[in-house]
Structures are given as structure tokens and as C-alpha cells.
Amino acid sequence: MNKVYLVDDQPIANFITRKLLELEGFKGEIIEFTDPVEALDSIKEDENSLVFLDLNMPEMSGLEFLAELKTRKVHHNIIVLTSSTSKVDRKKAKEYSCVIKYMVKPMNKKKFNEISDLIWAKIEDNS
């Protein structure tokens, strides 16, 4: 996997995740989207990438995004990175087999370190 997609309507959230990936040594392409519809159209061509996905976005929620990926039969490894602490959102997100982790924002070094093995394993699996 040479690409990681960041899909969050808040540019600062994408910035923080990008910086953490870069600090940890990720050398591949990091593509940021603040518009989930635009992101969906772009990543449908590129399967098995790692995607950091927010749930609470205008135009299309992260759950709608996941449903659309499933409808289109496009598979990615999704880390949900959201402000939602709702057990209902967590349960709904985990119903999608592509969701490999559910995390509550803000992303920070400690949280990133907790998932770094998972991230690198997915990146290496898809190289």
C-alpha cells in the first residue's frame, strides 16, 4: 500500500494525522479530503488502501460513506477517527468488515502509537 487517505471535513484533523504518519516514517502518498463525496469518487479506483474516516461530516456521513463503499464492492481498510463517543455509532461502524479500528478524536501521539502496529501491518500486507 503506497497510499493513505484522510477523509475528514476538518482540515486540522487531516493535518494532525498526516504529521503523525510522517513522523512515524510513512513514505507513501497521503491524500487528504475534506469532502467525503469527492473522496469516495477518488478512492473507488484504488482498493485495499488505508483510510482514516470521520463519521460526522456534511453532505455524506462516514456511515453513508461506508455503506456506499459496500454497495460499490470497493474494499479498503478503514480506521474510523471521529468525535463521536456514541455506542450506537461504534456498533454501526463495526458492522462493516472493512472497519479495522474505531477511535475517538483528537488523534495524538499516544493513540497513534497504540495503532501503529495495526497500521504498519495493513500497509505491509498491501505493498
C-alpha positions as CSV (number, residue, x, y, z in Angstrom):
1,M,0.0,0.0,0.0
2,N,1.6,3.2,-1.1
3,K,-1.4,5.5,-0.3
4,V,-3.2,6.5,2.8
5,Y,-6.4,8.5,2.5
6,L,-7.6,11.0,5.1
7,V,-11.3,11.8,5.0
8,D,-12.4,14.5,7.4
9,D,-14.3,17.7,6.9
10,Q,-11.9,19.4,9.4
11,P,-8.6,20.2,7.8
12,I,-6.8,20.3,11.1
13,A,-7.8,16.7,11.8
14,N,-6.2,15.6,8.5
15,F,-3.2,17.7,9.2
16,I,-2.6,16.0,12.6
17,T,-3.0,12.5,11.2
18,R,-0.7,13.4,8.3
19,K,2.0,14.7,10.6
20,L,1.8,11.6,12.8
21,L,2.1,9.3,9.8
22,E,5.1,11.3,8.5
23,L,6.8,11.3,11.9
24,E,6.4,7.5,12.1
25,G,8.2,7.2,8.8
26,F,5.4,6.6,6.3
27,K,6.9,7.4,2.9
28,G,3.9,6.7,0.7
29,E,1.4,9.1,-0.6
30,I,-1.0,10.7,1.8
31,I,-4.1,12.1,0.2
32,E,-6.4,14.4,2.1
33,F,-10.1,15.1,1.5
34,T,-12.5,17.5,3.3
35,D,-15.3,16.5,1.0
36,P,-16.4,12.8,1.5
37,V,-18.2,12.7,-1.8
38,E,-15.1,13.8,-3.6
39,A,-13.1,11.2,-1.6
40,L,-15.5,8.4,-2.5
41,D,-15.2,9.2,-6.2
42,S,-11.4,9.2,-5.9
43,I,-10.7,6.1,-3.8
44,K,-13.1,3.8,-5.7
45,E,-10.4,3.2,-8.2
46,D,-7.8,2.2,-5.6
47,E,-8.7,-0.8,-3.5
48,N,-7.1,-2.1,-0.2
49,S,-5.7,1.3,0.9
50,L,-5.8,2.5,4.4
51,V,-8.4,5.2,5.1
52,F,-8.9,7.4,8.2
53,L,-12.6,8.3,8.1
54,D,-14.6,10.8,10.2
55,L,-18.2,9.9,10.8
56,N,-19.7,13.4,11.3
57,M,-19.4,15.2,8.0
58,P,-21.8,17.3,5.9
59,E,-23.1,16.0,2.6
60,M,-22.3,12.4,3.5
61,S,-21.7,10.9,6.9
62,G,-19.0,8.4,7.5
63,L,-21.6,5.7,7.9
64,E,-23.1,6.6,4.5
65,F,-19.6,6.6,3.1
66,L,-19.1,3.0,4.4
67,A,-22.4,1.9,3.0
68,E,-21.6,3.3,-0.4
69,L,-18.2,1.5,-0.4
70,K,-20.0,-1.7,0.4
71,T,-22.6,-1.1,-2.4
72,R,-19.9,-0.4,-4.9
73,K,-18.0,-3.5,-3.7
74,V,-14.8,-1.5,-3.1
75,H,-12.7,-2.7,-0.2
76,H,-10.4,-0.5,1.9
77,N,-9.0,-0.9,5.5
78,I,-10.9,1.8,7.4
79,I,-9.9,3.4,10.7
80,V,-12.8,5.4,11.9
81,L,-11.4,8.6,13.6
82,T,-14.3,10.6,14.9
83,S,-15.5,12.8,17.7
84,S,-18.5,10.5,18.3
85,T,-18.4,8.6,21.5
86,S,-21.8,7.1,20.8
87,K,-22.0,3.4,21.4
88,V,-24.6,3.2,18.6
89,D,-22.1,4.8,16.1
90,R,-19.4,2.5,17.2
91,K,-21.6,-0.5,16.8
92,K,-22.9,0.6,13.4
93,A,-19.3,1.3,12.2
94,K,-18.1,-2.1,13.3
95,E,-20.8,-3.8,11.3
96,Y,-18.7,-3.1,8.3
97,S,-15.9,-5.7,7.8
98,C,-13.6,-3.0,6.4
99,V,-13.5,-1.1,9.7
100,I,-10.4,-2.3,11.5
101,K,-10.5,0.2,14.3
102,Y,-12.8,2.8,15.9
103,M,-11.0,5.8,17.5
104,V,-12.2,9.0,19.2
105,K,-10.6,12.3,18.2
106,P,-8.3,14.0,18.7
107,M,-5.6,11.9,17.3
108,N,-2.4,12.2,19.3
109,K,1.0,10.5,19.6
110,K,-0.2,8.1,22.3
111,K,-3.3,7.0,20.3
112,F,-1.2,6.7,17.2
113,N,1.3,4.5,18.9
114,E,-1.5,2.3,20.1
115,I,-2.5,1.6,16.5
116,S,0.9,1.8,14.8
117,D,1.4,-1.9,14.6
118,L,-2.0,-2.3,13.0
119,I,-1.3,0.4,10.5
120,W,2.1,-0.9,9.5
121,A,0.7,-4.5,9.2
122,K,-2.0,-3.2,6.8
123,I,0.5,-1.2,4.8
124,E,2.9,-4.1,4.5
125,D,0.1,-6.6,3.6
126,N,-0.9,-4.4,0.7
127,S,2.5,-3.4,-0.6
